Amino acid sequence: MIDERRVAEGRVRVYRGRRSDRDTDRAATAAMLAEAGDSGVPALRVWAPGRSLAFGRRDARADGYARATAAAREHGFPPVERSVGGRAVAYAESTLAFAHAIPLDDARVGLNDRYDVAVDTIVAALRDAGADVERGEPPASYCPGDYSVRVAGGGKVAGIAQRVRRNAALVSGCVTVAERGPIRAVLAPVYDALGVAFDPGSVGSVAGAGGPNDPSTVRESLESGFVGDRDAAVRDVADLPTGGD
């Protein structure tokens, strides 16, 4: 019998583009995760999802949630809810999302290792692009967590979340490429409404760290970092089914 997971070693599927609306785009990522678990072939997406403000489950239960979503709309950031991650995150036009689907043999092990690898990969990729970044985050940052990337001695550039299924894990997050101003402007009233400490100065960007302000250039660097020396099969996200999780 052929060991399909051994055959899959050294390969990765890279999906590019985005679906026309957020629900079908989210379904595409779920389908990518399911495909990776079933096939044993890792998969990766790095894309610009468009302007929005993604609230976590804790935000949705907060007393000030209605005021927070109203503030997001007033600043031109459509509010959405996500199933993974922590507190509110703002996506500007140039903000990139990434999702790395990793097949698992045992879902009970490797959680922290996957986080560490993702942080190291993002730091190395952004440094390769010319940005002076490091692991960690400043105090009173948006969506605070243990696994973040910041401008060296400055604001937060990237945050990472993870969800684990029976046969695959999805390590995902966002990278702020250039637009700090609009993100600071919307997150200040949003976090105030949620009753969570937030320092607008804690928002950093790849461009602010000396890297490029072009999301396509940053995307290419991130793809290269996550793919590494594996053989990449590049596909369009439209090739994924509309369901999967």
N, C-alpha and C positions, 0 to 999 in steps of 0.2 A: 504493500500500500504506500502511495506517495504521501510524504509528510508535507502538506500544503504550507504550513507555517515556516518550515525550513526553506522551501522553495521561495517563499516571499522575502527572505532575508536579503538585504541590500537593495530593496526597492521601496519607492514611495510614490503615491499619487499626489499631484499638485493641482488643485482646482483654482481657477481664476474667474473673476467676474462676480456679479451678484444678481439675485433675482429682482423682479420688478417691484415687489413689496416685501415688507419686513417679515410677515408670517410665512410666506413661501421661501424666503431666504433662510429663515430659521429652520424650516423643514429640511432644506438642502443640507445644512450642517448636521442635523440629526441623522439624515440618510447617509452622510459621509461617515459618521461615527459607527452606524450599524454596519456599513459595508466594510470598514476596517476590522471590526470585530469578527465578522463572518469570513473574510478572506485572509486575514493575517497580514495584510499589506497596510502599512501606515498611510495616512493621508494628511494633507495640509491645505489650509486656506489662509491667505492674507489679502484683505480687501478693505475698501472704504465703504462702510455701510450707510453713510449719509448722516445728516444732522439729526440728532435725537438726544434725549436724556433717559438713560436706562436706570430704573429704580430696582433695588433688590427687595426681597421678601420682607425684611425688617422695616424698610421704608414704607411699604404698603400697609403695614400694621400701625404705623406711627400716627399720633393724633393730628399732626400737622400735614398729613399726606396730601389732602385736598389743596391746601395752600401751596405746597411744594409743586404739585403738578400745574397749578395755575401760574406760578412763577416761571416754570419752564416754558409754558406756552407763550407767556408775555415776552420772553426773550427769543422766541423763534425756535425753540427746541421741543419738538413733539415728544411727550412722555410715553415711555413704554416700560413694561415690566419684564424682568428676566428671571430665570429659574436658578441661576448660579451666580456666585460672586457675593459681594457684601453690599456696601452703600452705593449711593447714586454716582453715576459716571456720565459725563457729558461727551458726546461725540460731535465735533465740528466737521466741516466739509473735508478737511484733510486728515482727520483722525483715522488710523487704521485699526481694524480688528484682525485678530489671528486666531486660528483654531487648529490644533494639532491632534489628530485622532491616532491613538496608540493601541494596537492590539495587546490583549493581556492573556497570560496563561493562568494567573491567579490574581483576582481583583483585590485580595486582602493585603497585598504587599506592594511597596514601591511608591506610595503616595508622595512622601517628602522628597524622594529621589527625583521624581518627575518634576516637581516644583523647582528643585535646585537646578536641574538640567535646563529647564526653560529659562530661568533667570540668567544663567551663565550664557546660554545661546543668544538671548536678546542683547545682553551687554556686549558680547563679542561682535555681533552683527552690527550694532549701532556704532561701535568703535571703528569697525571696518569702514563704515560710511563717513567717518570723520567726527562723530559726536563724542564728547568727553563725558561719559556716563559711568555709573557705578551701581552696585547693588544697594538697596535701602530706600528709605523715603523720609521726607521731612516731617516734623510734628504737625498735627492738625491738618493732615492731608485728606483729599477726597478718597473715598473707598479705601480706608487704611487696611493694611495687611502685612504679613511677614515677608511676602514675596513680591517685591517691587523693584523698579529701576528708576534712578533719579539722575538728574544732572549732577556732576561731581560737586558736592557741597551745596546743591541747589534743589530746585523743584522736581516733583515726580513726573516721570515721562511715561512709565508703563506699569500696569498692574496685571496680576495673573490670578485666574480662578481655575478650578478643576472639578469635574464631575466624573464619577466612576460607574460604569455599568458592568454587567456580568463578564463580558469578554473584551471590553475596550474602555479606555479613559480618554476624555477630551480635556486637554490643557489649552485654555483660551485666555484672551485678554485684549487689551487695547494699547495703542502707542500714540501719544500726542505728537504729531509731526511739527505743526507750526503755530496753530491758532490759540495762543494762550489767552488773549484778551476776552473773546466771547465766552470761553470756558469759565474764566474767573468770574465774569459778570453774571452768568446764570447760576453757577454753583453757590455763590454767596447767599442769595435769598432762598435758594432751595435748602441748603443746609441749615439756615436760620429757621425756616419753617419746620424742619424735622427735629430741631433742638439738638443738633450735633455740631461739635466744634469744627470749624474750618477756617484755615488761613488762605486767602486768595494767593498769597505769595508762594504757597506750596505747589502751585501748578507750574510745571516745567514743560519743555518741548525738545524735540530732536534739534530743531533749528537753533533754539536758545542754547543748546550745548555745543554749538559749532558745527552741527551736521547739516544736511540738505533740508530745504523746505519743500521739496517735491515728493509727494507721497509715493509716486511710482518708483523713484530711486530707493526710497526706504523699503518699500515692499520687496524689491529685488534683493536687497541686502538681507532682509529677514528670511525670505525664501531660501536663499543660499545658505544661511546659517542653520536653518532647521533641516534642510535636505542633506547638508554635509557631503560626504563622498558616496552617497547612495545614488542609484539610477532613478531619475525622476521621469514619470510619465505625466505630461502636462495635459489637462483636460479643462473643458468649460464647465462651470457650475451647473449650466443647463442640462448637462448629461446626467446629473443626479436625479433620482426619483423625488417626488414631492412629499413623501412620507419617510418614516424610518425609525422613530424613537417611541 
